[in-house]
Amino acid sequence: MQDVTVIEDPEAAAVSLDPTRSRLLAELAAGPASAAMLAGRVGLPRQKVNYHLKALERHGLVELAGERRKGNVTERLMRATAASYVISPLALAAVQPDPERFRDQLSARWLLALGARLVRDVGSLITGADRAQKRLATYALDGEVRFASAADRAAFVQELTAGVTALIRRYDTPDAEGGRDHRIVVAVHPTPKPEAPPAPAPAR
């Protein structure tokens, strides 16, 4: 089982977004199960669960994990092909975000377009690397910082921009024979506040 699978096919994306099938994927990510076992968990008839499992299997979202005999019936045990799934912008290719339409370093929507392109490109690279059975060389840095003021945030962004730009100028060799282009994305955004738990229902 992969940790994350990127869904690029529009039909597979539509299948995964169905609420019932999404629930089945979550159940199967926890471990193999048969249609009969899943029926009790999701509150649907076994035949209905089988219908949904076949749709998921056609698009490579679940796979056969094994079979077992139960009385006179042979049950198919299915499992999810990944622990989690990400839908690539390629699934909506005609309307996927394009960072080249506008460039505004202070625009949250431009940052979102960059993030969408990152998902699309890295997803395609992962798919290609898996097919070729090769490792994919990537690097990511994730962290949080609390700024005391808007002025401190502006100063941080200015220093970050200067530092990254200097590194790019130092190592960029566009004429290097056999070299490979790499994309660098640096983002700064507020950390979303955690959602408050729902209030308990009033006692009756």
Secondary structure, DSSP 8 states (H G I E B T S, - for coil): -EEEEEE--HHHHHHHHSHHHHHHHHHHHSS-B-HHHHHHHHT--HHHHHHHHHHHHHTTSEEEEEEEEETTEEEEEEEESEEEEEE-GGGGGGG---GGG---TT-HHHHHHHHHHHHHHHHHHHHHHHHHT--------------SSHHHHHHHHHHHHHHHHHHHHHH--TT-TT--------------------------
